[in-house]
Structures are given as C-alpha cells and as structure tokens.
C-alpha cells in the first residue's frame, strides 16, 4: 500500500497544512479518507486527477474533513469519470443531494453546463455524449462497525469518541497484502480503537494538543497527547506511528521536537509527524 498525505491540518487556516485528507493506494484502487479544505489542490500536486479516486470514506462530517467534497465530485464528473463511490455517516446522502440534487446549491451551475448549447458543444468536443447526466456519486451511509471487501483489500471500522451525539465518528482500517493501515479519524483514546489498531503496520492518529498543554476538562479525554497516543500504540503493538491534524501553534521546531521526544520515549523511534504531500510505503 502507498499512503499520500493530502492534508495534515485542522480547521484553522494554515499555509503549511491543508485540512484532513489521506490517499491510500491499495490493490489497484485509489481510496481517499476525508476531503477537507485544500485536499483537492494537494491531490493535483500529488500527480492525481480527481477521477482517479475510486472510493471516498468519511470518518465524520466536520467541515474540515469534507469541505472539498463537492469540488472533488464536480471535477471528477467534468473529466467524465465514473461516479465516485462514497461512504460516510448520516446525513452524507442528504448533504450530497444538497449539492447535486435538482434543488441543490449547484443546480444552477449544472443546468447551465448540461442544457445550454455552447456548453453542450464544449462537452461534445471533449469526447462527451448527450444528454449529459448530472454528477451522481454512489452514496452509502454507514455506521461504526461497517466493513467492506474491495478487490484485494478489506476495510473495517469502529466508533471513536469525538463529537457525539451530534456526529457519528469513526476510525478505519485497511488490510491488503498482509499489511494493515489504520486511520484514527478524530479520536479520543478508547478500547475499540486499541483493538482496531492491534498489530497495525501503520497507525495515522490525530493530535490536537501537546503534552502539558492546558485544555478545558470537557476536551481532555477527547484530545490525547503525543505521549498518550504513543502509549496506546505501544499497547496495540503498532509498528509505525504517525501523528497528523497539527494546529498552527504546534508547528514550531521546538514544539515538534518536544512532541517527537515524548512520543519516542514511550513508543519508540519509528514514529513521526506527517507533512502535506509526504508519501509512505506500507
């Protein structure tokens, strides 16, 4: 498997990091986990077309995990790509219809592109045929515990504490060719994630605050630190641990070194903080 970091940041506007998005190539499929703001442009920078993405899985529906969703679907459609297969918690079907349905926010754009003669001629000149259908991603609403068998890979999931009860929040695993990738989504530490990450070759875990950083008591259990994440990964016998979702105040050289020192002290040296467009072989 090959993992490309398309967005390693948070909801904060930050020139160094796009919001959440991770591209996993497994057994011929191109799987995108989350699609936050800035992920679309980094997909292009990584040398991929929008229509290359075959599956999109949403860990949850906070905006920083889905802001570029409509852009991805629209651009893949404009390339003449096959409908994107989308999996995510409720109400991803309603959200999709809100973008691309007959009364959706993009309906005026889509009518112009499909019904006006000049637009039709442009589409035909690019190899398209008429009538031109609207974007129609194939959407499946899922719940924690959902599993899926791809062609040569298998996806699993579990519930993780983050924004319940208003949002359903999940972590995902992908098994392919005897290797396991696990993506935490935005997750507090929990037994279900420990089990999902058991013997993982690569655990990609969000990190919203640093060791010793003060936070509101309501946030404490939901925002594990590098040290806490490292101990969990050690308990789960993870082989490589990578932190993501770094906020702008955490992105100084000193804060990076502190996080790495703490994480490596409890987990080991095969750990890192990811950067946008970084590539890993799993």
N, C-alpha and C positions, 0 to 999 in steps of 0.2 A: 504494500500500500504506500501511497505517496500523499503527504499532507502539506497543503499550502495555506499559510496564514493570510487570509484576506482582510481581516480586521481584528485587532487585538485590544481595542479600547473600550470605552464606556459611553454613556450618553453625552458626556462632556465634549464640546468641540475642542479638538486637539490635533494639531498639524502632524504630529508623529504617528497617530493611530486612527484608523477608521474604527467604527463600531463593530460589533461581533459578526464574524463570518469566517468559516473554515471549510476549505475544499479538500475532499478526500477522494482520491482515485483508487478504485478497488475493482479488480477483475473486469476491466473494460468500462465500468460506469464512472461517472463524474458526479459525486454526491456533495451537495452543499448543506452545511449545517448553519442555519441562521443567515440573515441577509440584512444587516444593519446599514446605517448611513455610511457611504464611502466604499462599501464592499463591491459595488458594481464596477467602479473605476479600477479598483485593485484586481478584479477578475480580468479586466482587459490588460492591465500591466503585467499580469502573470502569464499572458500569452493565450488566454482562453476567450472564446466567443460566448455570448450569452446562451446561444443554442447548444453549446457543448454540455451544459448542465442537464443531467438526466433525472436527478432526484433532488428535492429540497425538503429538509426536515427542520421544523421549528422546535426549539427547546421550550419556548414560551413566547408570549406575544407582547412583551415590552417593545416600545418603539425602536430602541437601539439594537434589537435583534431582527427587525423586519422592515425598517424604513425604506430599503431599496428593493423590496419585493415587487412592487408594481413596475418599477423600471426594468428589472430583470425579465419579467414576463412579457412586457411590451416589446423590449428589444429582441428577445428570442423569437417572438411572433413576427416582428418586422423582418427578421432574417429568413422567415419561412421554416423555422424549426418545428419539430414535433411538440405537441403540448407537454408542458412541464408537469411532472408528477410531484405533487405537493402533499406533505403530511404534517399535520400540526394540531394542537389542541383547539377545542371550540373557543371562539367562533371564527376560525380561519375561513370556513366556507362563506359566512356572511361578509367577512372582510373582502374576500375575493370578489364576490358579487357586487360589493360596494365600489370596487374599482372598475370591473369589466362587465357588469350586468347591464341590461337595457337602460336602466336609470342611474348607472354608476357615474362616479366623478369623471371618468374618461370617456363616457358615452359620446359626447360631442366630438371629441378628437377621433374616435373610432368611426363614427358616421362619416365624417369628412374624409377619412382615409379610405373608406370602403365604398362610398356612394358617389363621390364627385368624379367626373370623367377624367380630369387631369391626374388625379391620384390613382385611378384605375389604370391609366396608361403607364404611369411610372411603375406600378406593380407588375404589369404585364411585361414591360421592358426588362425587368429584373428576373423574369422567368416564372412569374406567378400566373395563376389562372383565376378566372372569375366564375361565380361570385366569390369574393374574398370573405371567409368567415372571420369573426372576431376572436381575440385571444380566448382560449378555453383551457386553462390549466386543469388537470385532473386532480381534484382535491379530495383527500381522505382525512376526516377528523379522527384523532387518536387520543387515547388515554394512557396514563402511565402503566407499564407492563406490556404495552404493544410490542410485537415482534414482527419481523418482515424478512422473507427469504428473497434476496436478489439472485442474480445469475452469478454464482460463485462467492457470494458473501451473505452474511446474516446480520441483521440489526436487532438489538434488544434495547429495552428502555426501563427506567424506573422513575418513581416520583422523588423529587428533591425539594426541600423547604426553601421557599424564596418569596413568593408574593401571593400565597394562598390566603383567603379563599377566592380572591378576585381573579387570579390567573392560575391555570394549571401549569406546573413547571416540571420539566423532565431532564434527565440525563440520558445519553445514548451510548451504546457500544456497537462496534462493528467487528465481526470476526471474518477473516479472509486469509486463506493460505496458511493456516496455523498461527496467525498473529491476531492480536486484539488491540483495537483503538477504543479509548473511552473519552467522551466529552462530557464534562460535568453540567453544561449549561450554567446558569447562575444558581449556586447551591450552597446551602449550609451543610455542615457535616451530618451524615445520617447513615444508619445501618444499610439502607437499600443501596446507596452509592458505594459504600465499602464492599458490598457483595458484588455489584456490577463491575467494580474495578479490580476484582480479585485476579491476580496473575496477569494483569494487563501489560502489554509491551510498551504502551504509551498512554499516559493519562494527561489530558489537557484540562486544567482546572482553573476556574476564575479566581481572581484575587482582588478584592475591593479595598482592602486596608492592610497595613503593615503591623508587625508585632510591636506592641507598645503604643499603638495609635488609639487614642480615645474615641469612643463611639457611644451613641445612645444605647442604653440597655436593651431596647427592643431590636436593635440591629446586631447585637454582639453574636448571638448564636447563628445568625444568617450570613455572617461575613467572616469566614475563617481566615486566619493569617497565614503567611508562608510557613511558619513553624507548625501550626495546627494541620495544615494541608500535608506537609511533609510527614508528620507522624501517621496520619491516616494512610498515606500512600505506602509507607513502610509496612504498616499492619496488613495492607492488602497485597503485599509482595509485588508492587508495581516495579517495572524495570526502568522506565524513564518517566520523569515528572516534568511537566512544562506549565508555567503559570501564564495566564492571559487576563484580559479585561483590566489592564492597569489604568489608573486615573492619572491626570496630568501632574498632580502634586507628588506622585510616587515615581516620576520619571527622571529624577536626577541621578547622577552617577553614584552619589553617596547612598541614596535610598535603594538603588538596585543592588549595590554591593551588600548592604545590610540584609536585604531580603534573601539574596543568594547565600550569604554566610549562615543565616539562621536555617534556611531550608536544607542546606547541605549538611549542617551539623546534625540534624535529626533524620534526614533521609539518605544522603549520600551525594556524590559528585555528579551523578547522571541526572542532573536537573538544570532547569534554565528558565529564563523569562523570554517569551517569544516576541518577535517583532513582525510588523506587517511585511508580507511577501517572503518571509522566511519559509524554507522548504525542508521537510523531514521525510526520511525513508523509514517506514515501519515494517 
